[in-house]
Amino acid sequence: MPKLRVGVYPGTFDPVTNGHIDIIKRAVRLVDRLVIGIAGNAGKGPLFSIEERVALVREEVAALCPAGEKERIEVRSFDTLLMHFVETVGARVIIRGLRAVSDFEYEFQMAGMNARLNPEIETIFLMASDRHQFISSRFVKEIGRLGGEIRHFVTPGVAAHLERRFAEEHRRSRKGKGRLQAVEES
């Protein structure tokens, strides 16, 4: 029986965007099994917890991928070196999305380092589709936090999660300002 081609698409997915979904749909056509690796990456100060990000990506995969592809996609979190995660899931390929030339230099360096760690693992770069080249999770969060329209960049489900989170932040911020004002007045 031939060995399954397993690929890993890693990222923080904070939040998952339409660009990520596009890469997932295209990547699953290249491998027999696609593992979406959600990196803990606490150093980036994620908006959503690792559990929330895993749940969001699972929801989006279930909603957007055809039935035959859903069964071939697994969503898992990891907080180890990417190469260790790739080896653990038995993958032979790392899939990375490129939005612009500016992404290439960083991704090229990362691919080189990963090749030194394990030369048996290949890195494949998928260019973002025209419609998604400018989308980044960071920009989506900035636009949403400031009250801008984000539904062009994420699915309705993700937009709803983001809007709830920003509303919570806004309420906490107002409460904090109210307490500060009460302290100043006393």
Helices and strands as residue ranges (DSSP letters): E 6-11, H 18-27, E 33-39, G 42-44, H 50-64, H 67-70, E 73-78, H 82-88, E 93-98, H 101-117, E 122-127, G 130-132, H 137-145, H 156-185
